[in-house]
Amino acid sequence: MKKVLVTGGCGYIGAHTLVDLIGNQFEVFSVDNLSRGTEKYLKGIQEITGRQVVNYPTDLCDLERVREIFRENKNISGIIHFAAFKTVPESVDQPLLYFHNNINSLINLLKCVEGFKIPFFVFSSSCSVYGNPPSLPVTEETPMPEPESPYARTKQMGEAILRDFSRAVPSAKIISLRYFNPVGAHESVSIGEYAVEKPENLVPIITQTAIGKRDKMFVHGSDYNTRDGSCVRDYIHVMDIAHAHTLALQYLMKGKNKSANEEFNLGTGQGVTVLEAIHAFEKVSGVKLNYELGPRRKGDVESIYANNTKARTQLGWTPVHDINDMMRTAWAWEQKLAEKK
């Protein structure tokens, strides 16, 4: 079994990816300092897979401790790097926090990739690298403009660092996965999104409003140049995103990569407005949401969705969940969280 390090394995996407990797016969372990993640995911992963995943609660900005982890774990075949701060409004308020954490952690990992000769590296990037694109859908060749937030800038910078690194260390094969808006939960509902008390992402806000944690929710902006005035996003089920990471590693391990560094969009290719997402949830759940149209929010992009042809043709990746699956599993997860209390 190939051994894979997943950083941020106690986070939302990282945990779902661990499940998919285990299901595809990879040996896995995690590094997550739990500043934004939770070890509750490890219990859920064990419920689904029967496997106990080891997590090192280490800050990736601590290079010496990270090196110790690599010394303790021989024969690592690949790294999937999720660990990063990801809240757009927080990044606008605290840009230095984001630059310090997101960039230093990546650099430290790459020092270990070079020093310990790790052959394969998959980077968690984001559609935020495209900013407000001039045309839709975006392809991997869409030019990157000035980013809309410091968070987005860290993803642009991360990809640039990886391009330069791959030229200097061509033995390391790298993929950056630019994913759009992951939502939903595992079908078993053993893991889902442990949203913070006041999440910034739409779907946890929807489910928290439906369950009664919030009196009402706000739609940030109703005057955008879209079909109903609200922002357009490409929502994609978290398990579709997770499986793409497994496919990316397998693609590299089989030597199918065209170059030492490649990028892929991960989206359904379908843009959904905020209001359409709300209505899809209401249809699936039977719950009428109390929402109010509000002002625009700093850092938000008006409209973005993916051209995913490259991922389909080269990685063999096909998203299998639609917006109804996303809302159904997200709602089932929110209800399960309520039952636990």
C-alpha positions as CSV (number, residue, x, y, z in Angstrom):
1,M,0.0,0.0,0.0
2,K,1.3,3.5,-0.9
3,K,1.7,5.8,2.1
4,V,0.1,9.3,1.7
5,L,0.4,12.2,4.0
6,V,-2.8,14.4,4.1
7,T,-2.2,17.8,5.8
8,G,-5.4,19.2,7.2
9,G,-6.9,15.7,7.5
10,C,-9.0,16.8,10.4
11,G,-10.7,19.4,8.2
12,Y,-13.8,19.1,6.1
13,I,-12.3,18.2,2.7
14,G,-9.3,16.5,4.1
15,A,-11.4,14.1,6.1
16,H,-13.5,13.1,3.2
17,T,-10.4,12.6,1.1
18,L,-8.9,10.3,3.7
19,V,-12.1,8.2,3.4
20,D,-11.7,8.0,-0.4
21,L,-8.0,7.2,-0.2
22,I,-8.6,4.4,2.2
23,G,-11.3,3.1,0.0
24,N,-8.7,3.0,-2.8
25,Q,-6.2,1.0,-0.8
26,F,-3.8,3.8,0.3
27,E,-2.1,3.9,3.7
28,V,-2.8,7.3,5.2
29,F,-1.9,9.6,8.0
30,S,-2.6,13.2,8.8
31,V,-0.9,16.4,10.1
32,D,-3.4,18.9,11.5
33,N,-2.7,21.3,14.3
34,L,-6.5,21.4,15.1
35,S,-6.5,25.2,15.0
36,R,-9.4,24.9,12.5
37,G,-10.0,21.2,12.4
38,T,-11.3,18.6,14.9
39,E,-10.4,15.1,15.8
40,K,-14.1,14.2,15.6
41,Y,-13.4,13.5,12.0
42,L,-11.1,10.7,12.9
43,K,-13.9,8.8,14.7
44,G,-16.2,9.3,11.7
45,I,-13.5,8.1,9.3
46,Q,-13.1,4.9,11.5
47,E,-16.9,4.4,11.5
48,I,-16.9,4.4,7.6
49,T,-13.7,2.6,6.8
50,G,-12.9,0.5,9.9
51,R,-9.4,2.2,9.9
52,Q,-7.9,4.3,12.6
53,V,-6.1,7.3,11.1
54,V,-3.1,8.7,13.0
55,N,-3.0,12.5,13.2
56,Y,0.0,14.6,14.3
57,P,-1.3,17.8,15.9
58,T,1.6,19.8,14.5
59,D,1.8,23.3,13.1
60,L,3.3,23.1,9.6
61,C,5.0,26.4,10.2
62,D,7.3,24.6,12.7
63,L,9.8,23.3,10.2
64,E,11.9,21.2,12.7
65,R,8.8,19.4,14.0
66,V,7.6,18.8,10.4
67,R,11.0,17.3,9.6
68,E,10.7,15.0,12.6
69,I,7.4,13.7,11.2
70,F,9.0,12.8,7.9
71,R,11.9,11.1,9.7
72,E,9.4,9.0,11.7
73,N,7.4,8.0,8.6
74,K,9.5,6.3,6.0
75,N,8.5,5.7,2.3
76,I,6.0,8.4,1.9
77,S,4.8,8.2,-1.7
78,G,2.8,11.4,-1.8
79,I,1.4,14.4,0.0
80,I,-2.0,16.0,-0.4
81,H,-1.8,19.5,1.1
82,F,-5.1,20.9,2.4
83,A,-3.9,22.7,5.6
84,A,-4.6,26.4,5.2
85,F,-6.8,29.2,6.5
86,K,-9.6,29.7,4.1
87,T,-12.1,32.4,5.2
88,V,-12.3,35.3,2.8
89,P,-13.6,38.0,5.2
90,E,-11.1,37.0,7.8
91,S,-8.3,37.2,5.3
92,V,-9.4,40.7,4.4
93,D,-9.3,41.7,8.1
94,Q,-6.1,39.8,8.9
95,P,-3.9,39.5,5.7
96,L,-0.7,38.9,7.6
97,L,-2.2,35.9,9.4
98,Y,-3.0,34.3,6.1
99,F,0.3,35.0,4.4
100,H,2.2,33.7,7.4
101,N,0.2,30.5,7.8
102,N,-0.7,29.5,4.2
103,I,2.7,30.4,2.6
104,N,5.1,29.2,5.3
105,S,3.3,25.9,5.7
106,L,3.6,25.3,1.9
107,I,7.3,26.2,1.9
108,N,8.1,24.0,4.8
109,L,6.4,21.0,3.1
110,L,8.3,21.6,-0.1
111,K,11.6,21.7,1.9
112,C,10.7,18.2,3.1
113,V,9.6,17.1,-0.4
114,E,13.1,18.0,-1.6
115,G,15.0,16.8,1.4
116,F,13.2,13.5,1.8
117,K,12.7,13.0,-2.0
118,I,8.9,12.7,-1.9
119,P,7.8,12.1,-5.5
120,F,4.2,13.3,-5.7
121,F,2.5,16.4,-4.4
122,V,-1.1,17.5,-4.7
123,F,-2.0,21.1,-3.7
124,S,-5.4,22.3,-2.6
125,S,-5.9,25.4,-4.7
126,S,-9.1,27.3,-5.4
127,C,-11.2,28.9,-8.0
128,S,-10.5,32.2,-6.2
129,V,-7.3,32.4,-8.2
130,Y,-9.5,33.6,-11.1
131,G,-11.0,36.6,-9.3
132,N,-13.8,38.1,-11.3
133,P,-13.1,36.4,-14.7
134,P,-13.7,38.3,-18.0
135,S,-15.6,35.3,-19.5
136,L,-17.2,32.1,-18.3
137,P,-16.8,29.2,-17.8
138,V,-13.1,29.5,-16.6
139,T,-10.5,27.1,-18.0
140,E,-7.1,26.4,-16.6
141,E,-5.7,28.9,-19.1
142,T,-8.0,31.8,-17.9
143,P,-5.6,34.6,-16.9
144,M,-5.3,35.3,-13.2
145,P,-6.1,38.9,-12.4
146,E,-5.5,40.9,-9.2
147,P,-7.1,38.7,-6.5
148,E,-10.2,39.7,-4.7
149,S,-8.9,38.8,-1.2
150,P,-5.7,37.9,0.6
151,Y,-6.9,34.3,0.8
152,A,-7.1,34.2,-2.9
153,R,-3.7,35.8,-3.2
154,T,-2.2,33.0,-1.0
155,K,-3.5,30.5,-3.5
156,Q,-2.1,32.4,-6.5
157,M,1.2,32.7,-4.6
158,G,1.1,29.0,-3.7
159,E,0.7,27.9,-7.3
160,A,3.5,30.3,-8.4
161,I,5.8,28.8,-5.7
162,L,5.0,25.3,-7.0
163,R,5.7,26.2,-10.6
164,D,9.1,27.6,-9.6
165,F,9.8,24.6,-7.3
166,S,8.9,22.1,-10.1
167,R,11.5,23.8,-12.4
168,A,14.2,23.6,-9.7
169,V,13.2,20.1,-8.5
170,P,11.7,18.3,-11.6
171,S,11.8,14.9,-9.8
172,A,8.8,16.1,-7.8
173,K,5.6,15.8,-9.8
174,I,2.9,18.3,-8.7
175,I,-0.8,18.9,-9.3
176,S,-2.8,21.9,-8.2
177,L,-6.5,21.2,-8.0
178,R,-8.5,24.4,-8.3
179,Y,-11.8,23.6,-6.8
180,F,-14.9,25.5,-6.6
181,N,-17.5,25.3,-3.8
182,P,-17.4,22.0,-1.9
183,V,-20.6,21.2,-0.1
184,G,-22.6,18.2,1.3
185,A,-21.6,15.3,3.5
186,H,-20.6,11.6,3.2
187,E,-23.7,9.5,2.4
188,S,-23.3,7.6,5.7
189,V,-23.6,11.0,7.5
190,S,-20.7,9.9,9.7
191,I,-18.7,12.9,8.6
192,G,-19.8,16.3,7.2
193,E,-18.9,19.9,7.7
194,Y,-18.3,20.9,11.3
195,A,-19.1,24.5,10.7
196,V,-18.0,27.2,13.1
197,E,-20.5,29.1,15.1
198,K,-20.8,31.8,12.5
199,P,-19.8,30.2,9.1
200,E,-19.2,32.3,6.1
201,N,-20.0,29.5,3.6
202,L,-23.5,29.4,2.1
203,V,-24.7,25.9,2.7
204,P,-23.9,25.7,6.5
205,I,-25.7,29.0,6.8
206,I,-28.7,27.5,5.0
207,T,-28.8,24.4,7.2
208,Q,-28.2,26.3,10.4
209,T,-31.1,28.6,9.5
210,A,-33.3,25.6,8.7
211,I,-32.5,23.8,12.0
212,G,-33.1,27.0,14.1
213,K,-29.6,27.9,15.0
214,R,-30.1,31.2,13.2
215,D,-33.3,33.2,13.2
216,K,-32.7,34.2,9.6
217,M,-30.0,34.4,6.9
218,F,-28.8,37.1,4.6
219,V,-28.1,36.9,0.9
220,H,-25.0,39.1,0.4
221,G,-25.9,41.1,-2.6
222,S,-29.0,41.2,-4.8
223,D,-27.9,43.7,-7.5
224,Y,-25.1,41.7,-9.2
225,N,-25.3,41.2,-13.0
226,T,-26.7,37.7,-12.8
227,R,-30.0,36.1,-13.6
228,D,-31.5,36.9,-10.2
229,G,-29.1,39.5,-8.8
230,S,-27.3,37.1,-6.4
231,C,-23.8,35.7,-6.8
232,V,-23.2,32.6,-9.0
233,R,-21.1,29.7,-7.7
234,D,-20.2,26.2,-8.9
235,Y,-21.2,24.0,-6.0
236,I,-19.8,20.5,-6.0
237,H,-20.2,17.6,-3.6
238,V,-17.4,17.1,-1.2
239,M,-17.0,13.4,-2.1
240,D,-16.6,14.3,-5.8
241,I,-13.8,16.7,-4.7
242,A,-12.3,14.0,-2.5
243,H,-12.2,11.4,-5.2
244,A,-10.4,13.8,-7.6
245,H,-7.5,13.9,-5.1
246,T,-7.2,10.1,-5.3
247,L,-7.3,10.2,-9.1
248,A,-4.7,13.0,-9.1
249,L,-2.3,10.9,-7.1
250,Q,-3.0,7.8,-9.2
251,Y,-2.4,9.9,-12.4
252,L,1.0,11.0,-11.1
253,M,2.0,7.5,-9.9
254,K,1.1,6.0,-13.3
255,G,3.3,8.7,-15.0
256,K,0.4,10.1,-17.0
257,N,1.3,13.7,-16.3
258,K,2.2,15.9,-19.2
259,S,4.7,18.0,-17.2
260,A,6.2,18.3,-13.7
261,N,3.5,20.7,-12.7
262,E,-0.1,20.8,-13.8
263,E,-3.4,22.5,-12.8
264,F,-7.0,21.2,-13.0
265,N,-10.4,22.8,-12.4
266,L,-12.7,20.8,-10.2
267,G,-16.3,22.0,-10.6
268,T,-19.5,20.6,-12.1
269,G,-19.5,23.2,-14.9
270,Q,-22.9,24.5,-13.8
271,G,-23.3,27.9,-12.2
272,V,-25.9,28.1,-9.4
273,T,-27.0,31.4,-7.9
274,V,-27.4,31.9,-4.1
275,L,-31.1,32.2,-4.5
276,E,-31.3,29.0,-6.6
277,A,-29.3,27.2,-4.0
278,I,-31.8,28.3,-1.3
279,H,-34.7,27.2,-3.4
280,A,-33.0,23.8,-4.1
281,F,-32.6,23.3,-0.3
282,E,-36.2,24.2,0.3
283,K,-37.4,21.7,-2.3
284,V,-35.3,18.8,-0.9
285,S,-35.9,19.5,2.8
286,G,-39.4,20.8,2.7
287,V,-38.3,23.6,5.0
288,K,-39.0,27.2,4.2
289,L,-36.0,29.4,4.9
290,N,-36.2,32.8,6.5
291,Y,-33.8,34.9,4.4
292,E,-33.3,38.6,3.7
293,L,-31.6,40.3,0.9
294,G,-28.6,42.3,2.1
295,P,-25.7,44.4,0.9
296,R,-22.7,43.0,-1.0
297,R,-19.8,41.5,1.1
298,K,-16.2,42.6,0.7
299,G,-14.0,40.1,-1.2
300,D,-16.9,38.3,-2.9
301,V,-16.7,37.5,-6.7
302,E,-19.8,38.1,-8.7
303,S,-19.9,34.9,-10.8
304,I,-17.7,31.9,-11.4
305,Y,-18.1,28.4,-12.6
306,A,-15.8,25.8,-14.2
307,N,-14.9,24.3,-17.5
308,N,-13.9,20.9,-16.2
309,T,-12.9,19.2,-19.5
310,K,-9.3,18.8,-18.6
311,A,-10.0,17.0,-15.3
312,R,-12.6,14.8,-17.1
313,T,-10.3,13.8,-20.0
314,Q,-6.9,13.6,-18.2
315,L,-7.8,12.5,-14.7
316,G,-10.8,10.5,-15.7
317,W,-12.9,12.4,-13.1
318,T,-16.6,12.8,-13.4
319,P,-18.7,14.5,-10.7
320,V,-21.6,12.2,-9.9
321,H,-23.7,14.3,-7.3
322,D,-26.1,17.0,-8.3
323,I,-27.3,20.0,-6.3
324,N,-30.1,17.9,-4.8
325,D,-27.6,15.4,-3.4
326,M,-25.5,18.2,-2.0
327,M,-28.4,19.8,-0.2
328,R,-29.9,16.4,1.0
329,T,-26.7,15.2,2.5
330,A,-25.9,18.6,4.0
331,W,-29.3,18.7,5.7
332,A,-29.0,15.1,6.9
333,W,-25.7,16.0,8.5
334,E,-27.1,19.1,10.2
335,Q,-30.0,17.1,11.6
336,K,-27.5,14.5,12.9
337,L,-25.5,17.2,14.6
338,A,-28.7,18.4,16.3
339,E,-29.5,14.8,17.5
340,K,-26.1,14.6,19.2
341,K,-26.8,17.5,21.5
